[in-house]
Amino acid sequence: MNTDDRTKPKRNWGRMAICVLLLLLAGGLALFFRHTTGMLTSQQAAGRWGGDVGRFAQVTVFLPEYAGLSQGIVDGLISNTWGALITEGLQPDTPAGTPTFAYSAEGLLEGVSSPYRGPVNVYATGVGGNFFLFHPVPLLSGAYLPYESINRDMIVIGETLAWQLFGATDVAGMELIIGGLPFVISGVYRPLQNFASRAAYGESFHLFLYYSAMADVLGWAPITTVEAVLPNPISGVAEDIFESALEAVNVDEDDFILVNNTDRYTVFALWDVFRDFGQRSMYRTGLRLPHWENAARMVEDFAALSLVLILLLLLYPFSQAMRLLWGRWRRRKWRLQTARNTLDKLREQRREAEWKNTRALAHEEMQPLNVDEIIRQVRESEEKHEKEN
């Protein structure tokens, strides 16, 4: 056998194939991770609101029904948040510091009917503020509820409810009867079709209406969700401001869950989800989350699991890469001492070149003048003197 063949590293094609397969699987999971964490529009309000103006964060507080807020307390919460922004020097009167808010309540409306069909029971969300910035459900016809409107008798209904009561989806402008009161359909929407939203939304009929109208129909509807997009120049500032505003309106910290929607799919946040896997789904306070939050938490579970699997899949290729580098290091033809000697030699050559240049310059400066040069300089001096006289 040739001695050169003994020194060549043997290629293990089996290990290489395993590494390629694991890398492909990790790449596929990474694509799945990116897709799932970016598919929920309810978690992207900060990007829609802030754009390129500045850095914003979306934060949400969820409360159980027994600790739900009244309209007056929500107004106080929003006012306190504005005050906290001014205290922090974020100047909410400028585009880069302007916050926006939304709030909602959940309830069951019984006996909803149209002039043609009904009645049916409908799961309703009473909304206020800039709600459809946070939840831009895709419309099949019509429009969202106006942000500010004197008329509070408008509603947005789901696609399945439109088919049930009208047999069509292009029904904007038509009426529904809710609690004996007429409501005008502003638009018809289709629920998001990703796997998490479909699982969280379920098969029940659903509609959106103004919170004040819902409170009138039901008599009382506690606000259990308040959402905000706040300036967040430093990570965590928006959460601290919103939490301080909650404390200012005497909301017990044991009664609410505060979520940073903007950062919930970062690596560190997902690690906390994986660490508390299982227990995070248990609530002992009677908290009922809206369907969009249940979808977001389902995505959190899948994203956290995907992240851990990606790391596990990369362990073997990483170990093989380290093994390959260590083998190349051991078979290297140079040593650190050789490198040091080479550097020392280069430094010595540079010093020698600098010394020779210095000697040459000094020799030129000390070279004596010859006799002819001295006579020429004397004659030039005498001629100059005569011209001046």
C-alpha positions as CSV (number, residue, x, y, z in Angstrom):
1,M,0.0,0.0,0.0
2,N,1.2,3.5,-0.8
3,T,2.3,5.3,2.3
4,D,0.6,8.5,1.0
5,D,-2.8,6.7,1.1
6,R,-2.3,6.0,4.8
7,T,-2.1,9.7,5.7
8,K,-5.2,10.6,3.7
9,P,-8.4,10.9,5.8
10,K,-11.0,8.2,5.0
11,R,-14.3,9.5,3.8
12,N,-17.3,8.0,5.6
13,W,-20.1,8.3,3.1
14,G,-22.6,6.9,5.5
15,R,-22.0,9.7,8.0
16,M,-22.1,12.3,5.2
17,A,-25.5,11.0,4.1
18,I,-26.9,11.1,7.6
19,C,-25.6,14.7,8.0
20,V,-27.2,15.7,4.7
21,L,-30.5,14.1,5.6
22,L,-30.6,15.7,9.1
23,L,-29.7,19.1,7.6
24,L,-32.6,18.8,5.1
25,L,-35.0,17.9,7.9
26,A,-33.8,20.8,9.9
27,G,-34.2,23.1,6.9
28,G,-37.8,21.8,6.4
29,L,-38.6,22.4,10.0
30,A,-37.1,25.9,9.8
31,L,-39.4,26.7,6.9
32,F,-42.4,25.3,8.8
33,F,-41.3,27.4,11.8
34,R,-41.1,30.6,9.7
35,H,-44.5,29.9,8.1
36,T,-46.4,29.2,11.3
37,T,-45.0,32.1,13.3
38,G,-45.9,34.5,10.5
39,M,-49.3,33.4,9.5
40,L,-51.4,35.0,12.3
41,T,-52.4,38.6,11.5
42,S,-53.6,39.1,15.0
43,Q,-50.0,39.1,16.2
44,Q,-48.7,41.6,13.7
45,A,-50.5,44.9,14.7
46,A,-47.3,46.6,15.7
47,G,-45.8,46.2,12.2
48,R,-49.0,47.4,10.5
49,W,-49.3,50.4,12.9
50,G,-45.7,51.5,13.2
51,G,-44.3,50.7,9.7
52,D,-41.0,52.5,9.2
53,V,-41.8,55.3,11.6
54,G,-40.4,53.7,14.7
55,R,-40.3,50.7,16.9
56,F,-43.6,49.6,18.4
57,A,-44.7,46.6,20.4
58,Q,-48.2,45.0,20.6
59,V,-49.2,44.0,24.2
60,T,-52.4,42.4,25.3
61,V,-54.0,41.8,28.7
62,F,-56.5,39.0,29.3
63,L,-58.8,38.8,32.3
64,P,-61.3,36.3,33.6
65,E,-65.0,37.3,33.4
66,Y,-65.3,37.8,37.2
67,A,-62.5,40.4,37.0
68,G,-63.6,42.0,33.7
69,L,-63.5,45.7,33.3
70,S,-66.2,48.3,32.7
71,Q,-66.1,50.9,29.9
72,G,-65.1,53.5,32.5
73,I,-62.1,51.5,33.8
74,V,-60.9,50.8,30.2
75,D,-61.1,54.5,29.5
76,G,-59.0,55.2,32.6
77,L,-56.5,52.5,31.6
78,I,-56.1,54.1,28.2
79,S,-55.7,57.6,29.8
80,N,-53.1,56.3,32.3
81,T,-51.1,54.7,29.4
82,W,-51.0,58.0,27.6
83,G,-49.8,59.7,30.8
84,A,-47.1,57.0,31.3
85,L,-45.9,57.6,27.7
86,I,-45.5,61.3,28.4
87,T,-43.7,60.6,31.7
88,E,-41.3,58.3,29.8
89,G,-40.6,61.1,27.3
90,L,-42.1,59.2,24.4
91,Q,-44.2,62.2,23.2
92,P,-47.4,60.5,22.1
93,D,-48.4,63.5,20.0
94,T,-45.8,62.7,17.4
95,P,-46.2,59.9,14.8
96,A,-43.4,57.9,16.3
97,G,-45.0,57.9,19.7
98,T,-48.7,57.6,19.0
99,P,-50.3,54.5,20.6
100,T,-53.5,52.8,19.5
101,F,-55.9,50.6,21.6
102,A,-58.7,48.1,21.2
103,Y,-60.8,46.1,23.7
104,S,-63.4,43.4,23.5
105,A,-65.9,41.3,25.4
106,E,-67.3,37.8,24.7
107,G,-70.9,36.6,25.0
108,L,-73.6,34.4,23.6
109,L,-76.5,36.1,21.7
110,E,-79.6,34.0,21.7
111,G,-82.4,34.1,19.1
112,V,-80.6,35.9,16.3
113,S,-82.7,35.9,13.2
114,S,-83.1,37.5,9.7
115,P,-86.3,38.3,7.9
116,Y,-85.9,35.0,6.1
117,R,-84.5,32.4,8.6
118,G,-83.7,31.9,12.3
119,P,-83.5,32.1,15.1
120,V,-80.0,30.8,16.0
121,N,-77.6,31.3,18.9
122,V,-74.5,33.2,17.9
123,Y,-71.1,33.6,19.7
124,A,-70.5,37.4,19.7
125,T,-67.5,39.7,20.3
126,G,-68.3,43.2,21.4
127,V,-65.5,45.5,20.2
128,G,-64.2,49.0,20.8
129,G,-61.3,51.1,19.8
130,N,-59.2,50.3,16.7
131,F,-60.2,46.7,16.9
132,F,-59.9,45.7,13.2
133,L,-56.3,47.0,13.0
134,F,-55.5,44.2,15.5
135,H,-57.8,41.7,13.8
136,P,-58.1,42.4,10.0
137,V,-60.3,39.4,9.2
138,P,-60.7,38.9,5.4
139,L,-63.9,40.4,4.1
140,L,-66.1,38.7,1.6
141,S,-68.4,41.7,1.2
142,G,-69.0,45.1,2.8
143,A,-66.7,46.8,5.3
144,Y,-65.5,46.7,8.9
145,L,-67.2,48.6,11.6
146,P,-66.1,52.2,11.5
147,Y,-63.6,53.1,14.2
148,E,-65.7,56.1,15.3
149,S,-69.4,56.1,14.4
150,I,-72.6,57.6,16.0
151,N,-74.6,54.6,14.7
152,R,-74.0,51.6,17.0
153,D,-76.4,49.3,15.2
154,M,-73.9,47.9,12.7
155,I,-72.5,44.4,12.8
156,V,-70.0,42.2,10.9
157,I,-71.0,38.6,10.6
158,G,-69.2,35.4,9.8
159,E,-69.5,33.5,6.5
160,T,-71.3,30.5,8.0
161,L,-73.9,32.8,9.7
162,A,-74.5,34.6,6.5
163,W,-75.2,31.3,4.7
164,Q,-77.4,30.1,7.6
165,L,-79.6,33.2,7.8
166,F,-79.5,34.5,4.2
167,G,-78.2,31.7,2.0
168,A,-75.6,34.1,0.5
169,T,-72.6,36.1,1.6
170,D,-73.2,39.4,-0.3
171,V,-75.6,40.7,2.3
172,A,-74.1,44.0,3.4
173,G,-76.8,46.5,4.2
174,M,-79.4,43.9,5.2
175,E,-80.8,43.5,8.7
176,L,-80.5,41.0,11.6
177,I,-82.7,41.0,14.7
178,I,-80.7,40.6,17.9
179,G,-82.5,40.8,21.2
180,G,-85.5,42.3,19.5
181,L,-83.5,45.1,18.0
182,P,-82.6,45.6,14.3
183,F,-78.9,45.6,13.3
184,V,-77.5,46.5,9.9
185,I,-74.9,44.2,8.4
186,S,-71.7,46.2,7.6
187,G,-69.7,43.3,6.2
188,V,-69.3,39.6,6.0
189,Y,-65.9,38.0,6.8
190,R,-64.3,34.6,6.3
191,P,-62.3,33.2,9.3
192,L,-58.6,32.7,8.7
193,Q,-58.0,29.3,7.1
194,N,-54.7,28.3,8.7
195,F,-54.7,25.2,10.8
196,A,-54.5,27.0,14.2
197,S,-57.2,29.5,13.4
198,R,-59.6,26.8,12.1
199,A,-59.0,24.7,15.3
200,A,-59.6,27.7,17.6
201,Y,-62.6,29.2,15.8
202,G,-64.6,26.0,15.7
203,E,-67.9,25.5,13.9
204,S,-70.1,28.0,15.8
205,F,-71.7,31.0,14.3
206,H,-70.0,34.3,15.1
207,L,-70.4,38.0,14.7
208,F,-68.7,41.3,15.7
209,L,-70.7,44.3,17.0
210,Y,-69.9,47.4,19.0
211,Y,-69.3,46.8,22.7
212,S,-71.9,49.4,23.8
213,A,-74.6,47.6,21.7
214,M,-73.6,44.2,23.1
215,A,-73.8,45.6,26.6
216,D,-77.3,47.0,25.9
217,V,-78.5,43.6,24.5
218,L,-77.0,41.5,27.3
219,G,-77.4,44.0,30.1
220,W,-73.8,43.6,31.2
221,A,-70.7,42.4,29.3
222,P,-67.4,42.5,31.2
223,I,-64.4,43.5,29.0
224,T,-61.9,40.7,29.2
225,T,-59.4,41.7,26.5
226,V,-57.5,45.0,26.1
227,E,-54.9,45.4,23.4
228,A,-52.5,48.2,22.7
229,V,-49.7,49.1,20.3
230,L,-47.2,51.2,22.2
231,P,-43.8,52.8,21.4
232,N,-41.1,50.4,22.5
233,P,-37.7,52.1,21.9
234,I,-36.1,49.6,24.3
235,S,-37.2,46.0,24.7
236,G,-39.7,45.7,27.6
237,V,-40.7,49.4,27.8
238,A,-44.2,48.8,26.3
239,E,-44.9,46.0,28.7
240,D,-43.8,48.0,31.8
241,I,-45.9,51.0,30.7
242,F,-49.0,48.9,30.2
243,E,-48.6,47.0,33.4
244,S,-48.1,50.2,35.4
245,A,-51.3,51.6,33.8
246,L,-53.2,48.4,34.9
247,E,-52.0,48.8,38.5
248,A,-53.1,52.5,38.4
249,V,-56.7,51.4,37.8
250,N,-56.4,48.8,40.6
251,V,-56.4,45.6,38.5
252,D,-55.0,42.8,40.6
253,E,-51.8,41.3,39.1
254,D,-53.1,37.8,40.0
255,D,-56.2,38.4,37.8
256,F,-54.6,39.1,34.4
257,I,-52.2,37.7,31.9
258,L,-50.0,40.2,30.0
259,V,-48.7,39.0,26.6
260,N,-46.1,40.6,24.4
261,N,-47.5,39.6,21.0
262,T,-44.6,41.2,19.1
263,D,-41.9,39.1,20.8
264,R,-43.8,35.9,21.6
265,Y,-42.2,33.9,18.8
266,T,-38.6,34.8,19.6
267,V,-36.2,32.1,20.6
268,F,-36.1,33.0,24.3
269,A,-39.9,33.4,24.6
270,L,-40.4,30.0,22.9
271,W,-37.8,28.4,25.2
272,D,-40.0,29.5,28.2
273,V,-43.0,27.9,26.4
274,F,-41.2,24.6,26.0
275,R,-39.9,24.7,29.5
276,D,-43.5,25.1,30.8
277,F,-45.0,22.7,28.3
278,G,-48.3,21.3,29.5
279,Q,-48.6,23.5,32.6
280,R,-49.1,26.6,30.5
281,S,-52.5,25.4,29.4
282,M,-53.9,25.1,32.9
283,Y,-55.8,28.1,34.4
284,R,-57.3,28.1,37.8
285,T,-58.9,31.5,37.6
286,G,-61.7,30.8,35.1
287,L,-59.9,32.6,32.3
288,R,-61.5,32.1,28.9
289,L,-59.3,33.2,26.0
290,P,-60.7,34.5,22.7
291,H,-60.3,32.3,19.7
292,W,-57.4,34.4,18.2
293,E,-55.4,34.0,21.4
294,N,-56.0,30.2,21.5
295,A,-54.8,30.0,17.9
296,A,-51.7,32.0,18.8
297,R,-50.9,29.7,21.8
298,M,-51.3,26.7,19.5
299,V,-48.8,28.2,17.2
300,E,-46.5,28.8,20.2
301,D,-46.6,25.1,21.0
302,F,-45.8,24.0,17.5
303,A,-43.1,26.7,17.1
304,A,-41.4,25.7,20.4
305,L,-41.5,22.0,19.5
306,S,-40.1,22.8,16.0
307,L,-37.3,24.9,17.5
308,V,-36.2,22.1,19.9
309,L,-36.3,19.5,17.1
310,I,-34.2,21.8,14.9
311,L,-31.6,22.0,17.6
312,L,-31.6,18.3,18.1
313,L,-31.3,17.6,14.4
314,L,-28.3,19.9,14.2
315,L,-26.4,18.2,17.0
316,Y,-25.1,15.3,14.9
317,P,-24.0,17.4,11.9
318,F,-22.3,19.9,14.3
319,S,-20.5,17.1,16.1
320,Q,-19.3,15.6,12.8
321,A,-18.1,19.1,11.7
322,M,-16.1,19.5,14.9
323,R,-14.7,16.0,14.5
324,L,-13.6,16.9,10.9
325,L,-12.0,20.1,12.0
326,W,-10.2,18.3,14.9
327,G,-8.8,15.7,12.4
328,R,-7.6,18.4,10.1
329,W,-6.0,20.2,13.0
330,R,-4.1,17.1,14.0
331,R,-2.9,16.5,10.4
332,R,-1.8,20.0,9.8
333,K,1.7,20.4,8.4
334,W,2.5,23.6,10.3
335,R,2.9,24.2,14.0
336,L,2.5,27.3,16.1
337,Q,6.3,27.5,16.7
338,T,6.8,27.5,12.9
339,A,4.3,30.4,12.6
340,R,6.1,32.3,15.4
341,N,9.5,31.8,13.7
342,T,8.1,33.0,10.4
343,L,6.7,36.1,12.0
344,D,10.0,36.7,13.8
345,K,11.9,36.4,10.5
346,L,9.6,38.8,8.8
347,R,10.0,41.3,11.6
348,E,13.8,41.0,11.4
349,Q,13.8,41.5,7.6
350,R,11.7,44.7,8.1
351,R,14.1,46.0,10.7
352,E,17.1,45.3,8.5
353,A,15.5,47.1,5.6
354,E,14.7,50.1,7.8
355,W,18.3,50.2,9.1
356,K,19.7,50.2,5.6
357,N,17.5,53.0,4.5
358,T,18.6,55.0,7.5
359,R,22.3,54.4,6.7
360,A,21.8,55.5,3.1
361,L,20.2,58.8,4.1
362,A,22.9,59.5,6.7
363,H,25.6,58.8,4.1
364,E,24.1,61.2,1.6
365,E,23.9,64.0,4.2
366,M,27.5,63.5,5.3
367,Q,29.1,63.3,1.8
368,P,31.8,66.2,1.5
369,L,31.7,68.7,-1.5
370,N,34.5,68.5,-4.1
371,V,36.8,71.5,-5.0
372,D,35.0,72.4,-8.3
373,E,31.7,72.6,-6.4
374,I,33.3,74.9,-3.7
375,I,34.8,77.3,-6.4
376,R,31.4,77.4,-8.2
377,Q,29.6,78.4,-5.0
378,V,32.2,81.1,-4.2
379,R,31.9,82.7,-7.7
380,E,28.1,82.7,-7.5
381,S,28.3,84.4,-4.2
382,E,30.7,87.1,-5.5
383,E,28.6,87.8,-8.6
384,K,25.5,88.2,-6.5
385,H,27.3,90.6,-4.2
386,E,28.6,92.8,-7.1
387,K,25.0,93.0,-8.6
388,E,23.7,94.2,-5.3
389,N,26.3,97.0,-5.0
